[in-house]
């Protein structure tokens, strides 16, 4: 590989990222459907034809932004560790999800509110680059060690979904209806997750015997 080709490659990566950043800024102001590729081209001082050398349409650009959102969250979650055990790590993962939403609100809303999941059933394993795969792996580990307790009909997927839905609700409420609301949300979230996971760690009661 020549120095010239390497320089061209780096320039292409920078240009591509600049286009994505400009598109994200347009989405923040106008929403997903309130802007056009022509408007984006004007923002980055490209001709529409030049823009299509990087993305062959709006759908491809939106897919790239979704990838960026998921990768950002996955990277954020992957940093979560705890020396206090499996349940403590799950709490940290939940808090990290909410923190990512607060730090990158537009990217979060795009990837995790507006765009549908690419995984379409529990029969599919989540992609290795999926942030959900990190949570599901942590739940499976907690079930293996006995830190959490499942049943035949409520196992790793159902527990991971319960945690995901809880922290997603926290994040969305903070970003929307409760934006600017005066409350100690970090403390509330930590305690809510602790209580949720205490319930998920408990041995479920046996079903009452059926009378004949």
C-alpha positions as CSV (number, residue, x, y, z in Angstrom):
1,X,0.0,0.0,0.0
2,X,1.4,3.4,-1.0
3,X,1.5,6.5,1.2
4,X,-0.8,8.2,-1.3
5,X,-3.4,5.4,-1.0
6,X,-3.1,5.4,2.8
7,X,-3.7,9.1,2.9
8,X,-6.7,8.8,0.6
9,X,-8.1,6.1,2.9
10,X,-7.7,8.3,6.0
11,X,-9.3,11.2,4.2
12,X,-12.2,9.1,3.1
13,X,-12.8,7.9,6.7
14,X,-12.7,11.5,7.9
15,X,-15.1,12.6,5.2
16,X,-17.5,9.8,5.9
17,X,-17.5,10.6,9.6
18,X,-18.1,14.3,8.9
19,X,-21.1,13.4,6.7
20,X,-22.5,11.2,9.6
21,X,-22.0,14.0,12.1
22,X,-23.8,16.5,9.9
23,X,-26.6,14.1,9.3
24,X,-26.9,13.6,13.1
25,X,-27.1,17.3,13.6
26,X,-29.9,17.6,11.0
27,X,-31.8,14.7,12.7
28,X,-31.5,16.5,16.0
29,X,-33.2,19.6,14.5
30,X,-35.6,18.1,12.0
31,X,-36.2,14.5,13.0
32,X,-35.5,11.4,10.9
33,X,-37.8,12.4,8.1
34,X,-37.4,16.1,8.1
35,X,-34.3,16.5,6.0
36,X,-33.0,15.4,2.6
37,X,-29.8,14.1,1.1
38,X,-29.6,17.4,-0.9
39,X,-29.8,19.4,2.3
40,X,-27.1,17.2,3.9
41,X,-24.9,17.8,0.8
42,X,-25.2,21.5,1.3
43,X,-24.3,21.2,5.0
44,X,-21.0,19.4,4.2
45,X,-20.4,21.5,1.0
46,X,-20.6,18.5,-1.3
47,X,-22.6,18.1,-4.5
48,X,-25.4,15.4,-4.1
49,X,-23.4,13.2,-6.6
50,X,-20.3,13.4,-4.4
51,X,-22.3,12.5,-1.3
52,X,-23.5,9.4,-3.0
53,X,-19.9,8.2,-3.4
54,X,-20.0,7.7,0.4
55,X,-23.6,6.5,0.9
56,X,-25.8,5.2,-1.8
57,X,-28.9,6.7,-0.3
58,X,-30.6,7.8,2.9
59,X,-31.3,4.3,4.0
60,X,-27.6,3.4,3.9
61,X,-26.7,6.5,5.8
62,X,-29.3,5.8,8.5
63,X,-28.0,2.2,8.8
64,X,-24.5,3.6,9.3
65,X,-25.8,5.9,12.1
66,X,-27.6,3.0,13.7
67,X,-24.3,1.0,13.6
68,X,-22.6,4.0,15.2
69,X,-25.2,4.2,18.0
70,X,-25.0,0.5,18.7
71,X,-21.2,0.5,18.7
72,X,-21.1,3.5,21.0
73,X,-23.4,1.8,23.5
74,X,-21.6,-1.6,23.2
75,X,-18.3,0.1,23.9
76,X,-19.8,1.9,26.9
77,X,-21.2,-1.3,28.3
78,X,-18.1,-3.3,27.7
79,X,-16.2,-1.1,30.2
80,X,-18.5,-2.1,33.1
81,X,-16.8,-4.3,35.6
82,X,-17.5,-5.0,39.3
83,X,-15.5,-6.7,42.0
84,X,-18.7,-7.2,44.0
85,X,-20.2,-10.0,41.9
86,X,-22.5,-10.7,39.0
87,X,-25.5,-8.8,40.3
88,X,-23.4,-5.7,41.0
89,X,-22.1,-5.8,37.4
90,X,-25.7,-6.0,36.1
91,X,-26.5,-2.9,38.1
92,X,-23.5,-1.1,36.5
93,X,-24.5,-2.2,33.1
94,X,-28.0,-0.7,33.6
95,X,-26.6,2.6,34.9
96,X,-24.2,2.7,32.0
97,X,-27.1,2.4,29.5
98,X,-28.8,5.4,31.1
99,X,-25.6,7.3,31.2
100,X,-25.0,6.7,27.4
101,X,-28.5,8.0,26.7
102,X,-27.7,11.2,28.6
103,X,-24.3,11.6,27.0
104,X,-25.4,11.0,23.3
105,X,-29.2,11.7,23.3
106,X,-29.7,12.1,19.6
107,X,-27.6,9.0,18.7
108,X,-29.4,7.1,21.5
109,X,-32.9,8.0,20.3
110,X,-31.9,7.2,16.7
111,X,-30.5,3.8,17.4
112,X,-32.6,2.6,20.3
113,X,-35.9,4.4,20.0
114,X,-36.5,5.2,16.3
115,X,-34.9,2.3,14.5
116,X,-36.2,-1.3,14.8
117,X,-34.0,-4.1,16.1
118,X,-32.2,-6.1,13.5
119,X,-32.7,-9.2,15.6
120,X,-36.2,-10.5,14.9
121,X,-36.8,-13.3,17.4
122,X,-35.3,-15.0,20.5
123,X,-34.4,-17.9,18.2
124,X,-31.6,-15.7,16.8
125,X,-28.5,-15.1,18.9
126,X,-27.7,-11.4,19.1
127,X,-24.9,-10.3,16.9
128,X,-21.5,-10.3,18.6
129,X,-21.3,-6.5,18.2
130,X,-24.7,-5.9,19.8
131,X,-24.8,-4.1,23.1
132,X,-27.7,-6.5,24.1
133,X,-25.3,-9.4,23.7
134,X,-23.2,-8.0,26.6
135,X,-26.2,-7.8,28.9
136,X,-27.5,-11.2,27.9
137,X,-24.0,-12.7,28.5
138,X,-23.9,-11.2,31.9
139,X,-27.4,-12.6,32.8
140,X,-26.4,-16.0,31.6
141,X,-23.3,-15.9,33.7
142,X,-25.3,-14.8,36.8
143,X,-27.7,-17.7,36.2
144,X,-24.8,-20.2,35.9
145,X,-23.3,-19.1,39.2
146,X,-26.7,-18.9,41.0
147,X,-26.6,-15.2,41.5
148,X,-29.9,-15.0,39.6
149,X,-32.7,-17.6,39.5
150,X,-34.7,-18.5,36.4
151,X,-37.4,-20.9,35.5
152,X,-38.2,-23.0,32.5
153,X,-40.4,-20.2,31.1
154,X,-38.5,-17.3,32.4
155,X,-34.8,-17.7,31.7
156,X,-31.9,-15.6,30.5
157,X,-33.7,-13.9,27.6
158,X,-36.7,-13.0,29.7
159,X,-34.5,-11.7,32.6
160,X,-32.3,-9.7,30.2
161,X,-35.4,-8.2,28.5
162,X,-36.8,-7.2,32.0
163,X,-33.5,-5.4,32.9
164,X,-33.2,-3.8,29.4
165,X,-36.8,-2.6,29.4
166,X,-36.4,-1.1,32.9
167,X,-33.3,0.9,32.1
168,X,-34.6,1.9,28.7
169,X,-37.7,3.3,30.4
170,X,-35.5,5.2,32.8
171,X,-33.4,6.6,29.9
172,X,-36.4,7.6,27.8
173,X,-38.3,9.3,30.6
174,X,-35.2,11.3,31.5
175,X,-34.8,12.4,27.9
176,X,-38.5,13.2,27.3
177,X,-41.3,13.6,29.8
178,X,-39.0,14.2,32.8
179,X,-36.4,16.3,31.0
180,X,-35.3,19.0,33.5
181,X,-37.2,17.4,36.4
182,X,-35.5,17.9,39.8
183,X,-34.8,14.5,41.2
184,X,-31.7,12.5,42.2
185,X,-32.2,10.1,39.3
186,X,-28.8,8.3,39.6
187,X,-29.6,7.2,43.2
188,X,-33.1,6.3,42.4
189,X,-32.0,4.2,39.4
190,X,-29.3,2.4,41.4
191,X,-31.7,1.5,44.1
192,X,-34.5,0.5,41.7
193,X,-32.1,-1.9,39.8
194,X,-30.9,-3.3,43.1
195,X,-34.5,-4.1,44.2
196,X,-35.3,-5.5,40.8
197,X,-32.3,-7.8,40.8
198,X,-33.1,-8.9,44.4
199,X,-36.4,-10.1,43.1
200,X,-34.8,-11.9,40.1
201,X,-32.3,-13.5,42.4
202,X,-35.0,-15.0,44.7
203,X,-36.0,-18.6,44.3
204,X,-39.5,-18.6,42.7
205,X,-42.2,-20.2,44.8
206,X,-43.4,-23.6,43.7
207,X,-46.7,-23.8,42.0
208,X,-49.5,-25.0,44.2
209,X,-50.4,-28.7,43.6
210,X,-53.4,-29.3,41.4
211,X,-56.3,-30.9,43.2
212,X,-57.9,-33.9,41.5
